[in-house]
Amino acid sequence: MIKHANKKFEKIYNDVNAIYSYILTSSEIEKLSNNIIKILKVNSNKKNANINEKDILLITYADTIKSKKKKPLVILHTFLKNFIKNSINIVHILPYYPSSSDGGFAVTDFFKVDSKYGKWNDIKKISKSYKIMSDVVLNHASSKSIWFKNFLKGKGKGKDYFLYYDKNINTKNVTRARSHKLIQKFHTNKGKKYVWCTFSKDQVDFDFKNPDVLIVFIKLILFLQNKGIDFFRFDAVAFIWKRLDTSCINLDQTHAIVRLFRTILGYSNKCSKIITETNLPFHENLSYFGNSDEAQIIYNFSLAPLIINTLVKGNSAAFRRWSMSMPPAKDNNCYLNFLATHDGIGIRPLEGVLKEADLKILLKTLKKFGSKFTFRKAKNNKKVVYEANISLFDCFSGTIKGKDNYAYNRFYNAHAIMLSFEGLPGLYIHSLFGTKNNFDLLKKTKLNRSINRSSYYYEHLKDILNNKDTHSYKIFRHILNLIDIRKKQIAFHPNATQYTLNLGNNFFGIWRQSINKNQSIFAIYNVTNKLQKLNTKKINFLSLESWVDLVSLQEIDNKKSYLSFSPYQFMWISNKY
């Protein structure tokens, strides 16, 4: 590590050196570091805003809600103002850039808003009332992008941005995210080139060994900051650095790049947060916290499939074991907890957590409820399930024994677990409406992920959410009510103490205690479709305190020998309310 009078230079130099030490000379690294410093913006006056219990994230496409009269970003803002109001304060607007495929993730121009959604000013307007999370698609661009067209021509910006070889190569050691051919052939002005394509032939991978690629993404994140973005979601970040004869995932250079971006964003705006999207086994995912110098937020990918498995099986054993082993995030870092996203339910994060037999039962159950599956290539070219493609509401249609009448109860129970868990809660917009499997869209697009990517016209959605007799009204109001209860509890701060209770397989329970030790909450869930009695000796109620269930507002008699829970009932039992 270099020591330098200019601490800013020292930090950036050391990060750049960690990336390029085996590629560039020390003088080239010094020059690159100076170039980076030159494009940095002056610190903003914004104070560092850490995540707290009042922070809730909404995940949505720009055009999930649309209108025949106005652009989707304008309508999204209208929906937020009229229906979400202050219940949620962070909005992840999924890729709004021009793109050619993959739900917006095959980006053709990283510096533009697709005109079909609106314009930058529409995003700036939303950012005045809500914090905005934006995708930074680091791994790849569209094969239809001007940069890749220039690569094919061999001239212009982008001509040397992409990872290619002059002949096909052996990639047997590479960890795969999909089952298609990894190396794709393209015809260029300089002959045939074999281009690395982690996700599809339309998504061509960048070559970060070229420092110009690094520079263009530094300029991008600073550009996005200027457009009002506070949260930066680094899509598919684990794959961005490749080195033959390795797994080409989670390499040291990848982590160094994340650290560098953290440093740069911190200098220019201390409010900025990085979230890394790494749909991987749990301990690999954890590595992106670094030494509290990489991502401030990481996705808690194992949580969703474990909650689903718990409630359809009616047994909390696997979830409880995993929860007990989950390390607390350090101060100012946190997990992003979620049940559903624009993608499917990740299955890879269950590796090493669920037994193979239990996983087979889970997948079989979800298939009965309408799930499709996306596959990846594992070792020996074996195809394995990468994700289950199904709407969240339909996940809870029944149990491993078949469908029943408790779908709503399981759905609410799952959200309550997620909202009470250590970390920042994130809700996919369709979870607010209880949207069901969209088989018509699936048939139309022939893309499995379409099953959970429905859209609504605002005029129709408004009628639905104002009608007390509708399925969506019932769910929307129930979830928002849980959110509003949660936001008032300091024991639900993302970094508040969490301890997993051993309540037996019929229950799942956690104890949360506020950072100042003033509030305790026992969040307890009946995960079965039967009436269950819980021995109060298993809960450490302090006898001098009065206790109440925050959900029902019923006082809890801690002198009773047991508490009764109806099927899938849950309680947030607190000493402060």
Secondary structure, 3 states (H helix, E strand, C coil): CCCCCCHHHHHHHHHHHHHHCCCCCHHHHHHHHHHHHHHCCCCCCCCCCCCCCCCCEEEECCCCEECCCCCHHHHHHHHHHHHHCCCCCEEEECCCCCECCHHHCCECCCCCCCCCCCCHHHHHHHHCCCEEEEEEECCEEECCCHHHHHHHHCCCCCCCCECEECCCCCCCCCCCCCCCCCEEEEEECCEEEEEECCCECCEEEECCCCHHHHHHHHHHHHHHHHCCEEEEEEECHHHCCCCCCCCCCCCHHHHHHHHHHHHHHHHHCCCCEEEECCCCCHHHHHHHHCCCCCCCEEECCCHHHHHHHHHHHCCCHHHHHHHHHCCCCCCCCEEEEECCCCCCEECHHHCCCCCHHHHHHHHHHHHHCCCEEEEEECHHHCEEEEEEECCHHHHCCEECCEECCCHHHHHHHHHHHHHHCCCEEEEEHHHHHCCCCCHHHHHHHCCHHHHHCCCEEHHHHHHHHCCCCCHHHHHHHHHHHHHHHHCCCHHHCCCCEEEEECCCCCEEEEEEECCCCCCEEEEEEECCCCCEEEEHHHCCCCCCCCEEECCCCCEECCCCCEEEECCCCEEEEECCC
